[in-house]
Amino acid sequence: MLLNAYCPYCEKTVSVALDLTGNELKAALESGKEVRVMHVADVDHIWNLIRTEKENLRKAIETGLVS
């Protein structure tokens, strides 16, 4: 699944790939666990979504905007 998130290394919003998908992602979002994302730059950047980004993603999944 691809979505946009703020990269703390590039200091801008980029397209990222999620480390988790489907039920694993939903479970992580519901339980407050870390959700790791990555985007390819000169060196791959990997980080965890912040609380607000996880909440927005959870809501987008619930409303069907993201599958």
C-alpha positions as CSV (number, residue, x, y, z in Angstrom):
1,M,0.0,0.0,0.0
2,L,1.3,3.4,-0.9
3,L,0.4,6.7,0.8
4,N,1.9,10.1,1.5
5,A,3.7,10.9,4.7
6,Y,6.1,13.5,6.0
7,C,9.7,12.3,5.8
8,P,11.8,13.7,8.7
9,Y,15.0,13.1,6.7
10,C,13.9,14.9,3.5
11,E,11.8,17.4,5.5
12,K,8.9,17.1,3.0
13,T,5.9,14.9,2.2
14,V,6.8,11.9,0.0
15,S,5.1,8.7,-1.2
16,V,5.9,5.9,1.2
17,A,5.4,2.1,1.3
18,L,4.0,0.6,4.5
19,D,5.7,-2.2,6.2
20,L,2.4,-3.8,7.2
21,T,-0.8,-4.4,5.2
22,G,-4.3,-5.8,5.7
23,N,-5.2,-7.1,9.1
24,E,-1.7,-6.7,10.4
25,L,-1.9,-2.9,9.7
26,K,-5.4,-2.6,11.2
27,A,-4.3,-4.4,14.3
28,A,-1.2,-2.2,14.7
29,L,-3.3,1.0,14.3
30,E,-5.9,-0.2,16.7
31,S,-3.4,-1.2,19.4
32,G,-1.2,1.8,19.0
33,K,1.8,-0.2,17.9
34,E,4.5,1.4,15.6
35,V,3.8,1.5,11.9
36,R,7.0,1.7,9.9
37,V,7.2,3.3,6.4
38,M,9.9,3.7,3.8
39,H,10.7,5.7,0.7
40,V,13.6,5.4,-1.6
41,A,15.9,8.4,-1.8
42,D,19.7,8.5,-2.4
43,V,19.7,6.3,0.7
44,D,16.5,4.6,1.7
45,H,14.6,6.4,4.5
46,I,12.8,4.3,7.1
47,W,10.8,5.7,10.0
48,N,7.7,5.2,12.1
49,L,4.5,7.2,11.5
50,I,3.7,9.7,14.3
51,R,0.5,9.4,16.3
52,T,-1.5,11.9,14.1
53,E,-0.5,10.1,10.9
54,K,-1.5,6.7,12.3
55,E,-4.9,8.1,13.4
56,N,-5.5,9.7,10.0
57,L,-4.6,6.4,8.3
58,R,-6.9,4.4,10.6
59,K,-9.8,6.8,9.8
60,A,-9.0,6.6,6.0
61,I,-9.2,2.8,6.2
62,E,-12.4,2.9,8.2
63,T,-14.1,5.2,5.7
64,G,-12.8,3.2,2.7
65,L,-10.5,5.9,1.3
66,V,-7.6,3.5,1.8
67,S,-7.8,-0.2,1.4
